[in-house]
Amino acid sequence: MKKKFKVKKASGKLGVLIPGISGAVSTTFIAGILAKRKGLGELFGSLSQMGTLRLGKRTDKKSPLIKDILSLADINDIEFFGWDVYGDNCYKSCKKSGVLDINQIESIKDELEKIVPQKAVFSKKFAANLKGKNIKKEKNLFKLAKELIDEIQRFKKEKNIKRLVMVWCGSTEIFLKIENVHKSVTAFEKGLKNNDKKISPSMIYAYAAIKCGAAYANGAPNLSADIPALISLSLKSKVPICGKDFKTGQTLMKTILAPGLKSRLLGLNGWFSTNILGNRDGEVLDNPKNFKTKEESKLSVLDHIFQSDLYPDLYGDFYHKVRINYYPPRGDEKEAWDNIDIFGWLNYPMQIKVNFLCRDSILAAPIVLDLIIFMDLALRSNMSGIQEWMSFYFKSPMHAKNLYPEHDLFIQGLKLKNTLRVLAGEKTLDHTGLDYYYD
């Protein structure tokens, strides 16, 4: 098969830029990479490190590791750099997060201590419950963007970085809708200079990343790069972007269960979801304005999977409720409950109960790694703009204006792996299997 994309070799250092570098997700991710480098742990959950890719027919029995057929960045070539409203180095932050065993943290103490966050671009208007003081003093948004660009370029030069990827691991911002200031690059840059109140910190980071040629992935439900101005800028700058909102606990289970119910045409009367968590994310989401952003992200999943317009009798009138409760004693060990009321043959009711005792950052860390590795691959393949094949990792995936988002995890997985096959110059799979019987 003739390659549609020319993939440049993954040579040299890869700079990883992280807004929110002192948070639980970031420090768990960084600690995992450092531990793996020392042979102290395995990166379970990471498709880029452990995943295989079937090539050809099942009878060919050819399923190499993804990293064996594509030139992927090596974790030993990653350099970390980031910003946070809390000034503690990553060793102190990792201990405070309480995700990892203290002995495991101590084994990589020296490496973690060297990673110190830069002062953050931040406004309490967008995350009122954060109390950090490690904040840039500049007030003009355009000058703040310039500060970020200067810091990124300095990091790139000092560490001899060849390529850059930014992953937003910061907090959920308040709910915003697309306004005129977001609709063009010209309007956006004018808004930066005029301190437009509709431009959030995550948008400023995304703008700075794209201007520096860094691929950008958004791990929160914030609008961030999902606005016409930054989508346009990413295309012009030949930079890939993706998001939004890491798909970790409860929503991961929804995108596994809902496609199964739909595939068997079992009806849905209601789906009630509630969560308790006590980490920084839970604290931020305790503010109703921030929860609204997360709620929109979590609620949209079922609507798109069940397609009520196509199946009105089954899914035309189901009730969907999502709650998140901040409960400090639980820390990062989130617990999610789902009550699902379904019906089947002759309208007889049934119920499904799900109690997921998960670890938020343990589920998110491999997502961060895969996004870095695959977005770097996209960057080296001259893929720009929205990377819908990254939908697999997000609750509210970015998509083209004339498309609906794909939420079905299994379709997302096929989309991701088929894209990797295309980049490797291999045939995509349709899984009909008819060729085994009708040659």
SULURZI-V112033 format. One record per run of one state. SS is the DSSP state (@ for helix, = for strand, . for the rest). FROM is the first residue (numbers start at 1). LEN is the number of residues. Records with the same first field share a line. If there is no record, write none. Layout:
SS=FROM-LEN + FROM-LEN
//
This chain:
.=1-12 + 20-4 + 38-9 + 51-1 + 55-3 + 61-2 + 70-5 + 85-5 + 98-4 + 107-2 + 114-4 + 121-14 + 136-5 + 159-2 + 169-11 + 183-2 + 194-7 + 212-3 + 219-9 + 237-3 + 244-2 + 247-3 + 264-3 + 278-2 + 286-2 + 307-5 + 316-3 + 327-1 + 331-4 + 344-1 + 348-1 + 358-2 + 381-4 + 387-1 + 395-14 + 424-10 + 437-3
==13-7 + 52-3 + 63-3 + 78-7 + 118-3 + 135-1 + 161-8 + 215-4 + 240-4 + 246-1 + 267-11 + 319-8 + 335-9 + 349-9 + 385-2 + 394-1
@=24-14 + 47-4 + 58-3 + 66-4 + 75-3 + 90-8 + 102-5 + 109-5 + 141-18 + 180-3 + 185-9 + 201-11 + 228-9 + 250-14 + 280-6 + 288-19 + 312-4 + 328-3 + 345-3 + 360-21 + 388-6 + 409-15 + 434-3
//
